Amino acid sequence: MDPLAAFWQLANFLLPAFLLGAVAAALAKLTWRRELARAAWWRLARDAALVCTLVLVAGLVITGYDGRMATYAAMVVACAVTLWWRLSGPGRR
């Protein structure tokens, strides 16, 4: 595999995590404006994307395949828990 193909392979692997993190953070900021007024969008997106990336890697290691629906479902749950943690859980800043 040449370097360009490897780059696109990695980018396509990580894209769902980054998109879910960004969209979920934006929707959380819109839904809970007052509660998340002091939280920067990029920090929420960064935290959610990081957790989603970890779930994707764990799903790849556990199942041996990329793109399993169980991995994507776990990614959505982990993203929601991360944003809840930042909104009203012990991780509130």
N, C-alpha and C positions, 0 to 999 in steps of 0.2 A: 504494500500500500504506500503510495507516495504521500508526502507531507500535506498536500492540499486535501487529498481524500481523507486523511486522518483528522485534519482540522474540521472538515464538514461532518465527519462521523461524530466527533466529540461535541460539536455545536448542536447537532440534531439530538444528541442524547440529553444535553443540558437544557435545551430550549423549553420543554414543558415545565421544568422546575422554575426557571426564571420568569416565564409568562404567568404561571399560576401565582407566584409570589408578588409580582407587580400588580396584576389585576385584583387579587384578593386584598392587597394593601390599599389600593385605590378605592375599592368598594367599602372597605372598613372605614377609611377616612371620610367617605361620603355619608355613610350610615351613622357613624358615631362622631359627628363633627366636634361637639363640645368635649366629649371625653378624650378624644385623641388630638385636641388642638395643639398641645405642646409636643406631640410625637411627630417627628419628621417622616414624610412619606418614604423617603429613600431608606430610612432605618427600618421601618416596618417591612418594606419590600426586601431588603437585604436579609433580615432575620428569617422571613418566610422562605425566601429562595434558598438560603443555606440549609434549612431543615428539609425542604423538598429535595434538594440535591443529595443530602445524606440518605433520605429514604429511597431515592432512585438507585444509588450505589448499593444500598443494602438489598434492595429487590433484585438487582443484577447478580449480586454475590449469592443470595439465598436460592433463587430460582435458576440461575444460569442463563437467563434470557432477558433481553431488554424489551420493554413495552408490554408487560403483563398487566392485565386489568386490575389485579389485586395490588400491584405496586402503585398504580395510579390512584386507586381508592385510598390506600394508605397515605399517599402523598397529600391528598385532599384533606384527610383527617388530621395529619400532622401540621399542615398549613393552618387549619382552623384552630387547632390547639395552640399553636404559636401565637397567632393574633389574639386569641382569648387571653393568653398569658400576659401579653403586652397591654391589653385593654383593662382587665380587671383581676387578673391573677396575681400571684406573688412576684412576677417579673415586671410589674408596673413601675415605670420610671417617672 
